[in-house]
């Protein structure tokens, strides 16, 4: 199992192969298209992320000590962002997720190249994933 940083480094490498942002957007869209469709039963208002301009659903399950994320969006670029966050954070323990420094976002230039609303959406998704990790972490402490 790769560490969060190993996955981030792979993503940075993958994106560094492109100089043109149009190509990077194309890669984001491709990553979004590879995302498993979210089971319709998870497309509920509870799973909708506040602060995203497009609709983004995020489902988190706690299985064998790891947080498993699934997600989907109705916007192609945002779906790519969801896919990246899931790739990096899913299948890790709550502690790993909570202590992760997600440097790949800056390293691949996402901050400068996303519209303010998409940037806010990305931060909202990340915040929600950390909140799930925090909740699962508390649950394990109390059991």
C-alpha positions in Angstrom: 0.0 0.0 0.0 1.5 3.4 -1.0 1.7 6.2 1.4 -0.2 9.4 0.9 3.1 11.2 -0.1 4.0 8.5 -2.6 0.7 8.9 -4.3 1.1 12.7 -4.3 4.5 12.3 -5.9 3.1 10.1 -8.6 0.4 12.7 -9.4 3.0 15.5 -9.5 5.1 13.5 -11.9 2.1 12.7 -14.1 1.1 16.4 -14.3 4.7 17.6 -14.8 4.7 15.8 -18.2 2.5 18.6 -19.5 3.5 22.3 -19.9 0.2 23.5 -21.3 -2.7 23.9 -18.9 -5.1 22.7 -21.6 -3.3 19.4 -21.4 -3.5 19.3 -17.6 -7.2 20.0 -17.8 -7.6 17.2 -20.3 -5.8 14.9 -17.8 -8.1 16.1 -15.0 -11.1 15.3 -17.1 -9.7 11.9 -18.0 -9.1 11.1 -14.3 -12.7 12.2 -13.6 -13.9 9.8 -16.3 -12.0 6.9 -14.6 -13.9 7.5 -11.3 -16.3 4.7 -10.5 -19.9 6.0 -10.7 -21.3 6.6 -7.3 -24.2 4.4 -6.3 -27.4 6.5 -6.6 -28.3 5.6 -3.0 -25.3 7.8 -2.0 -26.5 10.8 -4.0 -28.3 12.3 -1.1 -28.4 15.9 0.3 -26.4 14.6 3.3 -23.5 13.7 1.0 -23.6 16.9 -1.0 -20.7 19.2 -0.3 -21.4 22.7 0.7 -19.3 25.4 -1.0 -19.1 23.7 -4.4 -20.6 25.5 -7.3 -21.3 22.2 -9.1 -22.8 19.3 -7.3 -20.4 17.1 -5.5 -21.3 14.0 -3.5 -18.8 12.4 -1.1 -19.4 9.1 0.6 -17.0 7.9 3.3 -17.0 4.4 4.9 -14.8 3.1 7.6 -13.6 -0.4 6.7 -10.8 -2.4 8.6 -9.4 0.8 10.1 -9.2 2.7 6.8 -11.4 5.4 5.4 -12.7 4.6 2.0 -14.0 7.5 0.0 -16.2 7.5 -3.1 -17.4 10.5 -4.9 -18.9 12.1 -8.0 -19.6 15.4 -9.5 -21.8 16.6 -12.3 -19.0 18.9 -13.6 -16.1 17.2 -15.5 -13.2 19.2 -14.1 -14.5 19.0 -10.6 -15.0 15.3 -11.0 -11.3 15.1 -11.8 -10.5 17.0 -8.6 -12.7 14.6 -6.7 -10.8 11.7 -8.3 -7.4 13.2 -7.3 -8.4 13.7 -3.7 -9.9 10.1 -3.5 -6.7 8.7 -5.1 -4.6 10.4 -2.5 -6.7 10.0 0.7 -8.8 6.9 0.3 -7.7 3.7 1.9 -5.7 5.3 4.7 -6.2 5.5 8.4 -8.0 8.6 9.9 -4.6 9.6 11.5 -2.8 9.5 8.2 -5.5 11.6 6.5 -5.6 14.1 9.4 -1.8 14.6 9.4 -1.4 14.6 5.6 0.1 17.7 4.1 -1.4 17.8 0.6 1.4 19.6 -1.2 0.4 18.1 -4.6 -2.3 20.8 -5.0 0.3 23.6 -5.1 3.0 21.5 -6.9 0.8 20.8 -9.9 -0.3 24.4 -10.0 -4.0 23.8 -9.3 -4.3 26.8 -7.0 -3.4 29.3 -9.7 -5.3 27.6 -12.5 -8.7 27.0 -10.8 -11.4 29.6 -10.7 -12.0 31.0 -7.2 -15.3 29.0 -7.0 -13.5 25.7 -8.0 -10.7 26.5 -5.6 -13.3 27.0 -2.8 -14.9 23.7 -3.9 -11.6 21.9 -3.7 -11.0 23.2 -0.2 -14.6 22.3 0.8 -14.1 18.7 -0.4 -10.8 18.4 1.4 -12.3 19.8 4.6 -15.2 17.3 4.4 -12.8 14.4 3.9 -10.8 15.5 7.0 -14.1 15.9 8.9 -15.0 12.3 8.1 -11.5 11.2 9.1 -11.9 13.1 12.4 -15.3 11.5 13.1 -14.0 8.0 12.4 -10.9 8.7 14.5 -13.1 9.8 17.5 -15.3 6.7 17.0 -12.3 4.3 17.3 -11.1 6.1 20.4 -14.5 5.7 22.1 -14.8 2.0 21.3 
